[in-house]
């Protein structure tokens, strides 16, 4: 809560800038933000705090690229603009009007759960149901670091 109050009172950790006169600890925390982003996606509650573009909220944690055709129509819009919020369902007319057919189909196939009231980031979890430092390490090793040069290709004979 201390970091939020000082460095991003009006944003989220994932969308904030480094700020004015940041501490060494805050700089270090921001450097690790890519790890949090890679292993997370949004669970949609109200949709008010999730930008339509550039955030992982579509099926399987996909995001909608900021350079899609028609992006200028939804550049500052949030996910709640695609919903009938009082009915907690997608506004199919709006979704199909502003997004491509394939994106609209993906979004329309996503269920909106009535009991989920707040937007929040959820993470890939381990088999035990918890996210830990070990989870982040595994994400880095398996998905973020290119280790293809460490694997042997073909059979090597001894010289």
C-alpha positions as CSV (number, residue, x, y, z in Angstrom):
1,X,0.0,0.0,0.0
2,X,2.9,2.3,0.6
3,X,4.2,2.0,-2.9
4,X,0.7,2.6,-4.3
5,X,0.2,5.7,-2.3
6,X,3.5,7.2,-3.3
7,X,4.1,6.0,-6.9
8,X,0.8,5.2,-8.5
9,X,-2.2,6.5,-6.5
10,X,-4.3,6.9,-9.7
11,X,-3.1,4.0,-11.7
12,X,-2.3,0.3,-11.3
13,X,1.1,-1.3,-10.8
14,X,0.9,-2.6,-14.4
15,X,0.2,0.7,-16.0
16,X,2.1,3.2,-14.0
17,X,5.3,5.1,-15.0
18,X,8.5,5.1,-12.9
19,X,7.5,8.5,-11.4
20,X,9.5,11.3,-9.9
21,X,12.6,10.6,-7.8
22,X,12.0,6.8,-7.4
23,X,13.7,4.7,-4.8
24,X,16.1,1.9,-5.7
25,X,13.5,-0.6,-4.4
26,X,10.7,0.9,-6.6
27,X,13.0,0.8,-9.7
28,X,13.7,-2.9,-8.9
29,X,10.0,-3.7,-8.5
30,X,9.2,-2.0,-11.8
31,X,11.9,-4.0,-13.6
32,X,10.1,-7.2,-12.6
33,X,6.8,-6.0,-13.9
34,X,7.2,-8.0,-17.1
35,X,7.2,-11.3,-15.1
36,X,3.9,-10.4,-13.4
37,X,2.3,-9.4,-16.8
38,X,3.4,-12.6,-18.5
39,X,1.8,-14.8,-16.0
40,X,-1.4,-12.9,-15.5
41,X,-4.7,-12.1,-17.1
42,X,-7.7,-10.0,-16.1
43,X,-10.8,-11.5,-14.5
44,X,-13.6,-9.3,-15.6
45,X,-15.9,-7.8,-12.9
46,X,-17.2,-4.4,-13.9
47,X,-14.7,-4.0,-16.7
48,X,-14.2,-0.3,-15.7
49,X,-10.5,-0.6,-15.0
50,X,-9.5,-2.8,-17.9
51,X,-8.5,-1.0,-21.2
52,X,-9.8,-2.8,-24.3
53,X,-6.4,-2.5,-26.0
54,X,-3.1,-3.9,-24.8
55,X,-4.3,-5.7,-21.7
56,X,-4.6,-9.5,-21.3
57,X,-8.4,-10.0,-20.8
58,X,-9.5,-12.0,-23.8
59,X,-9.6,-15.8,-23.8
60,X,-6.4,-17.5,-22.5
61,X,-4.9,-14.2,-21.5
62,X,-4.7,-12.8,-25.0
63,X,-4.7,-9.0,-25.5
64,X,-6.0,-6.9,-28.3
65,X,-3.1,-5.2,-30.1
66,X,-3.1,-1.4,-30.0
67,X,-2.5,-1.2,-33.7
68,X,-5.6,-3.1,-35.0
69,X,-7.8,-1.5,-37.6
70,X,-10.2,0.8,-35.8
71,X,-8.1,1.1,-32.7
72,X,-8.6,4.8,-32.6
73,X,-12.3,4.2,-31.9
74,X,-11.5,2.3,-28.7
75,X,-8.1,3.8,-27.7
76,X,-9.3,5.1,-24.4
77,X,-12.3,2.8,-23.9
78,X,-12.5,0.2,-21.2
79,X,-14.1,-3.3,-21.3
80,X,-17.3,-2.1,-19.7
81,X,-18.0,-0.2,-22.9
82,X,-18.5,-3.6,-24.6
83,X,-20.9,-4.8,-21.9
84,X,-24.5,-4.4,-20.8
85,X,-23.3,-3.9,-17.2
86,X,-26.7,-4.0,-15.6
87,X,-27.3,-7.4,-17.2
88,X,-23.7,-8.6,-16.9
89,X,-23.5,-9.7,-20.5
90,X,-21.7,-8.6,-23.7
91,X,-23.4,-6.0,-25.9
92,X,-23.1,-8.0,-29.1
93,X,-24.1,-5.0,-31.3
94,X,-21.3,-2.9,-30.0
95,X,-18.7,-5.7,-29.9
96,X,-19.4,-6.6,-33.5
97,X,-19.5,-2.9,-34.6
98,X,-16.1,-1.9,-33.2
99,X,-14.0,-5.2,-33.5
100,X,-13.2,-7.6,-36.3
101,X,-15.3,-10.7,-36.7
102,X,-12.7,-13.1,-35.2
103,X,-12.2,-10.9,-32.1
104,X,-15.9,-10.4,-31.7
105,X,-16.5,-14.2,-31.8
106,X,-13.8,-14.7,-29.2
107,X,-15.3,-12.1,-26.9
108,X,-18.9,-13.3,-27.4
109,X,-17.8,-16.8,-26.4
110,X,-16.3,-15.5,-23.1
111,X,-18.7,-15.9,-20.1
112,X,-19.2,-13.0,-17.7
113,X,-19.7,-14.4,-14.2
114,X,-22.4,-12.5,-12.2
115,X,-20.7,-13.0,-8.8
116,X,-17.4,-11.6,-9.9
117,X,-17.8,-7.9,-9.0
118,X,-14.3,-6.4,-9.2
119,X,-11.8,-6.4,-11.9
120,X,-8.7,-8.2,-10.8
121,X,-5.6,-9.8,-12.1
122,X,-5.4,-13.5,-11.8
123,X,-2.3,-15.6,-12.4
124,X,-1.3,-19.0,-13.6
125,X,-1.0,-21.1,-10.6
126,X,0.9,-24.2,-9.6
127,X,-0.7,-27.6,-9.2
128,X,-1.2,-26.8,-5.5
129,X,-3.3,-23.8,-6.4
130,X,-0.8,-21.1,-5.3
131,X,1.4,-18.6,-7.1
132,X,4.8,-18.2,-5.6
133,X,8.4,-17.1,-6.3
134,X,8.9,-20.6,-7.7
135,X,6.0,-20.1,-10.1
136,X,7.6,-16.9,-11.4
137,X,10.9,-18.6,-11.7
138,X,9.3,-21.5,-13.7
139,X,7.6,-18.9,-15.9
140,X,10.9,-17.3,-16.7
141,X,12.7,-20.5,-17.4
142,X,10.0,-22.2,-19.5
143,X,8.4,-19.3,-21.3
144,X,10.6,-16.2,-21.3
145,X,14.2,-17.3,-21.6
146,X,15.3,-18.6,-24.9
147,X,17.3,-21.7,-24.1
148,X,17.1,-23.3,-27.5
149,X,20.9,-22.9,-27.9
150,X,21.4,-25.2,-24.9
151,X,19.6,-28.1,-26.6
152,X,21.6,-30.5,-28.7
153,X,20.3,-30.9,-32.3
154,X,20.8,-34.3,-33.8
155,X,23.1,-37.1,-32.7
156,X,26.7,-36.2,-32.0
157,X,29.4,-38.8,-32.3
158,X,32.4,-38.8,-30.1
159,X,35.6,-37.5,-31.7
